Every structure is written in C-alpha cells, then in structure tokens.
Amino acid sequence: MSIRIGILGYGNLGRGVECAIRQNPDMELKAVFTRRDPKSVHILTEGVPVYSVEEAEKRKDEIDVLILCGGSATDLPVQTPEYAQWFNVVDSFDTHAKIPEHFASVDAAAKKSGKVAVISVGWDPGMFSIARLYATACLPEGENYTFWGKGVSQGHSDAVRRIEGVKDARQYTIPVESALEAVRSGSNPVLSTREKHTRECFVVAEEGADRERIEREIKTMPNYFSDYDTTVHFVTEEELKRDHSRLPHGGFVLRSGRTGWEKENGHIIEYSLKLDSNPEFTSSIIVAYARAAYRMNQEGQAGCRTAFDVAPGYLSMESAEELRRKYL
C-alpha cells in the first residue's frame, strides 16, 4: 500500500514535494491544501484535488502524512502543533534558536493525538545537523564550523517578504572565503557569526513604501540579520525575475579535531552540498522523513521527533536486508 501524502502550502517547497513524491514509488499524493482560492492553484499531478485549508481536518482519514510547506517566521509555529492534532506531520522549521520551544509545543500536540511529528528537517537544520552530531561524537576534542552558501535562503527571503511594504525579495547567504580556508587549514580559528558570513538582500518595494524603514527592519531583525553584515539592494520586479529567479544554495559542515595521547594528530571532517535548487533538495529530504514518520507511527510511536531521533533505515524505501547488503 502506498503512503498517502498531503501537502499544505503550494509554493516553491510544495511544488518540490510534489516532484519528490513522483520519484518515490511507495508514495502517492492525495491532496493539496491552500490558503488561496483552490480554483486558482494548478498542480502538476493529474487527478489530485486541491482543497482550502479549512477542509484539512475533514480529510484526516484519507492522508497518512501531511507535509507542511509554510514559512518558519509565522506559519509553522502555529500550523505544526495545530495539524499534529489530526495528522502525522513533517515540517522544515529552520529558526535554529527557536527549535526547542517549537519542539515542546509540537510534542504536546502529537502525544495527545497519538501522531508522529518530525520537525526541522531539510539540509540545515537536518542533514547538516546530523553531520555536526556524528563529527562531534567521533572527534570529541575539536571545533565545529558551518558555512552556508553562496545561495538563496528560503526562510530568510520569506522573512523579508513579511515586512510591511515589501512586494518580493531574495536573500543570499555568502561565506567569507578567508574564514573557510582558515578552518580547512586546521588552525581552529575563533570566528564570530559576523566573521563567517555576509548577507545580501534584493528587495522589490511596494510603490510609495518607506525604503529606509524596510532596510532598517531587515538589518535589525533578530535571529535572521542582526548578527551579520547585511547589504540591501532595492530592485525592480523585472530585475528580480531576470537576475534572481533561480534558487541555488549549498554549504559546508567541518569538524577540526585532534586525537592521540598528546593530541598530536589533526583531522578535518568536511561535508558539503552544492544545490541547483534549494527548495527541491529540501523537499526531497522532507519526503524521506515523511516515510519515517509513517513507519514510526505504524509501530505505535507518538510525539515530536527531529533528525537526531530518526534511525537512517526509516528513511529508505529499501528493506533492512537490502540496506545491509548494498550500503553497509
């Protein structure tokens, strides 16, 4: 039997999830839920209905896992605990500083309903988080370093778009190359947040909007921009579409550690990603965790989980025997 998937929110991430489902033969898309007029949303999968979000609870028995494709700034803190009342859910909540409180609210809702909710999966948080954990466990004497970009951050772009007077925006995260090379040298530099990355925003302002206020709100936004050197460019819609329509991203997780009785031997672990499409890659990870959420709930598990709590075998379509034979 196929795992029946619902998508809530049909933007870049929702479309990516739809494409990923097509590549996973043990899954089928059952419904898309939207805050827009359902008649205005045209999806790629033939024969799959699009409903208003108000219809979601009524469809809870038709869907095994609901994938939440909203933004981390304002959508997911409300949506994930709400929909965990009725569905196994997966989200990509990526405001690192607020993950503990998000986990707590989602865990309470999922335990009460007997569902599994997997939060904060994607590539960071998600795959990068696992890389940091594994590297730290293997090299306890050392330092972790994470660099993102150069690329478009969906969460940060969404946060800019939520500012009053902003019509559209793209935000690029850019590693400071000298900092990255210092880490690769094994010198274990002490780097502030500001020394590791810069941020660059391209913003389309509404006609008549106060651009000075918009720029100030961007640069002082906590958890997103206040700790970084941020450059804001105001551009036209045409320029944004022409020059910034693609959504590439990537980054690096490094662990610089030492072993030996006198810590005489140095080691560098590096995990890197180079992505043509941030939302499509993120969606592919989310879909794998949807499989895990379904399997864990079938076993009787309930409550909130993160990437740290999900064994790798739950993610794969293949059996445990196949995994041992092919990948171990």
C-alpha positions in Angstrom: 0.0 0.0 0.0 1.3 3.5 -0.9 1.9 6.1 1.8 -0.8 8.7 1.3 0.7 12.2 1.4 -1.0 15.6 1.7 0.7 18.9 1.0 -0.2 22.1 2.9 1.0 25.1 1.1 1.8 25.1 -2.6 4.8 27.5 -3.1 8.3 26.6 -4.1 8.6 24.0 -1.3 5.2 22.5 -2.0 5.9 22.1 -5.7 9.2 20.5 -4.8 7.4 18.0 -2.5 5.1 17.1 -5.4 8.0 16.4 -7.7 9.8 14.3 -5.0 6.7 12.2 -4.4 6.8 11.3 -8.1 10.3 9.8 -7.5 9.2 7.6 -4.6 7.0 4.8 -5.8 5.9 3.8 -2.3 4.1 7.2 -2.0 1.1 8.9 -3.6 -0.1 12.5 -3.5 -3.7 12.5 -2.2 -4.4 16.2 -1.8 -3.1 19.7 -1.7 -4.4 22.3 0.8 -4.0 26.0 0.2 -4.9 29.3 1.8 -5.6 30.7 -1.7 -8.7 30.1 -3.8 -8.3 26.4 -4.7 -9.5 27.1 -8.2 -6.5 29.3 -8.7 -4.0 26.6 -7.8 -2.9 24.4 -10.7 -0.7 21.5 -9.6 1.3 19.1 -11.8 -0.2 15.8 -10.7 -3.4 14.9 -12.7 -6.5 13.9 -10.8 -5.3 15.1 -7.4 -7.7 17.6 -5.7 -6.8 21.0 -4.3 -8.8 22.0 -1.2 -9.0 25.0 1.0 -7.1 24.6 4.3 -10.4 24.6 6.1 -11.0 21.2 4.5 -8.0 19.6 6.0 -9.4 18.2 9.2 -12.3 16.6 7.3 -9.7 14.7 5.2 -7.6 13.4 8.1 -8.6 9.7 7.4 -7.5 10.0 3.8 -3.9 11.1 4.5 -1.1 9.2 6.2 1.3 12.1 6.5 0.7 15.9 6.0 3.8 17.8 4.8 3.7 21.4 6.0 5.3 23.8 3.5 4.8 27.1 5.2 7.4 29.6 6.4 9.2 29.4 9.7 8.7 33.0 10.7 5.0 32.9 11.2 3.4 29.8 9.6 5.0 26.7 11.2 4.9 27.8 14.8 1.1 27.8 14.5 0.5 25.2 11.8 2.6 22.3 13.0 1.1 21.9 16.5 -2.4 22.6 15.0 -2.2 19.9 12.3 -0.4 17.4 14.6 -3.8 17.2 16.3 -5.1 15.2 13.3 -2.2 14.1 11.1 1.3 12.7 11.2 3.2 15.8 10.1 6.6 16.9 8.8 7.9 20.4 8.7 11.2 22.2 7.8 11.2 24.8 10.6 14.6 26.4 10.4 14.8 29.1 13.0 17.6 27.4 15.0 17.2 29.5 18.1 13.6 28.6 18.5 13.7 24.9 17.8 13.5 23.9 21.5 10.2 25.8 22.1 8.8 24.7 18.7 9.6 21.1 19.7 7.9 21.5 23.0 4.6 22.8 21.6 4.5 20.2 18.8 5.4 17.3 21.1 2.5 18.1 23.4 0.0 18.2 20.5 1.4 15.0 18.8 1.5 13.0 22.1 -2.1 14.0 22.8 -3.3 12.9 19.3 -1.1 9.8 19.1 0.6 11.1 16.0 4.3 11.4 15.0 5.5 14.9 14.1 9.0 15.3 12.6 10.2 18.9 12.7 13.1 20.9 11.4 14.2 18.5 8.6 15.9 19.7 5.4 19.6 20.3 4.9 20.1 22.8 7.8 18.6 22.0 10.2 18.6 18.4 9.1 21.4 16.8 7.2 23.9 19.4 8.4 22.7 18.8 12.0 23.4 15.1 11.6 26.9 15.8 10.2 27.7 18.0 13.2 26.5 15.4 15.6 28.4 12.5 14.0 31.6 14.5 13.7 31.4 15.7 17.3 30.8 12.2 18.6 33.7 10.8 16.7 36.1 13.7 17.4 35.2 15.0 20.8 38.3 17.1 21.0 37.7 19.8 18.4 35.5 22.5 16.9 32.5 22.6 14.6 32.2 25.1 11.8 29.2 25.6 9.5 29.2 27.8 6.4 26.1 28.3 4.2 26.0 29.5 0.6 26.5 31.2 -1.6 22.8 30.7 -2.2 19.3 31.8 -1.7 17.8 31.2 1.8 14.1 30.4 1.6 13.5 31.1 5.2 15.3 34.4 5.2 13.8 35.5 1.9 10.3 34.7 3.4 11.1 36.7 6.5 12.0 39.8 4.3 8.8 39.4 2.3 6.8 39.5 5.5 8.0 43.1 6.2 5.3 45.7 5.5 6.0 47.4 2.2 8.0 44.5 0.6 6.4 43.1 -2.5 9.1 40.4 -3.2 12.6 39.6 -2.1 15.6 37.2 -2.4 18.3 36.9 0.3 21.7 35.4 -0.4 24.0 34.0 2.3 27.6 34.3 1.4 30.6 32.5 3.2 33.6 34.6 3.9 36.3 32.7 1.9 39.2 33.6 4.2 37.3 32.2 7.2 36.5 29.0 5.4 40.2 28.5 4.4 41.3 29.2 7.9 39.1 26.3 9.1 40.4 24.0 6.4 44.0 24.7 7.5 43.3 23.1 10.9 44.1 26.2 12.8 40.8 26.1 14.7 40.1 29.9 14.4 37.6 31.5 16.8 35.1 33.1 14.4 32.2 35.3 15.3 28.9 35.0 13.4 29.7 38.2 11.5 33.2 36.9 10.5 31.8 33.8 8.9 29.1 35.1 6.6 27.7 38.1 4.9 24.1 38.5 3.8 22.8 40.3 0.7 19.1 41.2 0.0 17.5 42.1 -3.2 14.1 43.7 -2.4 11.2 44.9 -4.5 9.4 47.6 -2.5 5.7 48.4 -2.8 5.1 51.7 -4.6 5.4 54.5 -2.0 6.9 52.3 0.7 9.4 53.7 3.1 12.6 52.1 1.9 14.7 53.4 4.8 12.4 51.7 7.3 12.4 48.5 5.3 16.2 48.4 5.2 16.4 49.2 8.9 13.9 46.4 9.8 15.9 43.9 7.7 19.2 44.8 9.2 17.9 44.7 12.8 15.8 41.6 12.5 16.8 39.2 15.4 17.7 35.6 14.5 17.9 36.5 10.8 20.1 39.6 10.1 21.1 41.5 13.2 24.3 39.5 13.8 25.5 39.8 10.2 26.9 42.5 7.8 23.9 42.8 5.6 23.6 44.7 2.3 20.2 45.7 1.0 19.6 46.4 -2.7 16.2 47.7 -4.0 15.4 46.4 -7.4 12.5 46.3 -9.8 10.3 43.3 -10.3 11.8 42.8 -13.7 15.3 42.8 -12.3 14.4 40.3 -9.6 12.8 38.0 -12.1 15.7 38.3 -14.6 18.6 38.0 -12.2 17.3 36.1 -9.2 14.7 33.7 -10.3 16.8 30.6 -9.6 17.1 29.2 -6.1 20.6 27.7 -5.7 22.3 27.0 -2.4 24.8 24.8 -0.6 27.3 24.9 2.1 29.9 23.1 4.3 30.0 21.5 7.7 33.5 21.0 9.1 34.9 19.4 12.2 38.5 20.2 13.0 39.6 17.7 15.7 42.7 16.1 17.3 43.5 12.6 18.5 46.4 10.9 20.3 47.8 10.9 23.8 49.2 14.4 23.4 46.6 15.4 20.7 49.4 15.2 18.2 47.3 14.2 15.2 44.9 16.6 13.4 41.8 15.6 11.4 39.3 17.5 9.3 35.9 16.1 8.5 34.1 18.0 5.8 30.5 17.5 4.5 29.4 19.7 1.6 26.4 20.4 -0.6 26.1 22.1 -4.0 22.5 22.6 -4.9 20.9 23.8 -8.1 17.5 24.1 -6.3 17.3 24.7 -2.6 13.5 24.0 -2.3 13.7 20.8 -4.4 16.5 19.4 -2.4 14.9 20.3 0.8 11.6 18.8 -0.4 13.4 15.5 -1.2 14.7 15.3 2.4 11.2 16.1 3.8 9.6 13.3 1.7 12.1 10.8 3.1 11.2 11.9 6.6 7.5 11.6 5.8 8.2 7.9 5.2 9.9 7.7 8.6 7.0 9.5 10.3 4.5 7.0 8.8 6.6 3.9 9.7 7.2 5.1 13.3 3.5 5.8 13.8 2.6 2.4 12.4 4.9 1.0 15.2 2.9 2.8 17.8 5.2 5.8 18.3 3.8 9.2 19.1 5.2 12.7 19.8 7.7 15.0 18.2 11.0 13.9 16.6 13.9 15.6 15.0 16.6 14.3 12.6 18.5 13.1 15.6 15.7 10.8 16.7 15.1 9.0 13.4 17.2 6.0 12.5 18.6 6.1 8.9 16.8 2.9 7.9 13.4 4.5 8.4 14.2 7.0 5.6 14.8 4.4 2.9 12.3 2.6 0.6 14.6 -0.5 0.8 14.4 -3.2 3.4 16.9 -3.6 6.3 18.3 -6.7 4.5 18.9 -4.6 1.3 20.4 -1.8 3.2 22.9 -4.1 4.9 23.8 -5.8 1.6 24.1 -2.6 -0.6 25.3 0.2 1.6 26.9 -1.1 4.8 
